[in-house]
Amino acid sequence: MSDLATKLTGLTVCVTRPAPDAEVLAESIREMQGQAVIMPVMAIVAVADARERIENIFRTDPDIIIFISRNAVRHCIPLLSSTAKQYLKKIKVAAIGASTEKILQEQGVLVSIRPDTQSYTTESLLQSPDLQCIKGLRIIIIRGRGGRASLAEKLQQRGADVMYCELYQRILPENFNQSKFSILHQSDHIMLCSSSEIMHNILELAGAKYGAIVKKTPLLVVSPRIHKEAIRLGFQSDILVSENASNQAVLRCLTQWYAVKEN
């Protein structure tokens, strides 16, 4: 990344992703001479009966398993029995994002279904040829509690038997230091929002004290859907949309915007 080493000089980037993903992106920002402020506005915690839930889904003999996110992988693969790991090698596995696929590969799981485009969204995954003729197939979606229903609904419309396996939940972080928002009063800054839920959490944690300055802060979001939600919530400054949620796409979007802003 040496050719981009000075492209974020003078910019403060608020990284709101949950750990450990926040630190990885923050380090890349620092390598580009930007200031990264890690302020996770969401915590990820496992559900109490995760192992039992996993055992139950493999008893249903699924044909396809879809991992929604990196957290889905982190809360599933380490709990698999040796029998389940072998079964996973015999069926089709899908991952929405490139980073999700990467973690699966590191765990020895082959991904055969992925988005056909670089957008890494539910909508692009649904365009995959392997998810067109699925009548009668049993599909398991590994995800957190309270996720979007659109993927399951579309698969059911195509005739699949769809079940959720919800292994974690997203909650507000404990002991969040609200004063972190005070950095938004300083110099050039931007906040990263990789989900609508993160955006809602930012506003809740900012409260009346920092809510106004938050809504006047530039945002970088990772999909047109989140862009629409940002407008609905009343964000008033620049709202950038990266090609997808990967670190590479986020950094590319940041550098392009900041280069124009500085000129």
Secondary structure, DSSP 8 states (H G I E B T S, - for coil): -GGGTTTTTTEEEEE-S-TTHHHHHHHHHHHTT-EEEE----EEEE-TTHHHHHHHHHHT--SEEEE-SHHHHHTTGGG--HHHHHHHTTSEEEESSHHHHHHHHHTT----B--SSSS-SHHHHTTSGGGTS-TT-EEEEEEETT--SHHHHHHHHTT-EEEEEEEEEEE--TT--GGGGGGGGSSEEEEEESSHHHHHHHHHHHHHHHHHHHHTS-EEESSHHHHHHHHHHT--S-EEE-SSSSHHHHHHHHHHHHHHHH-
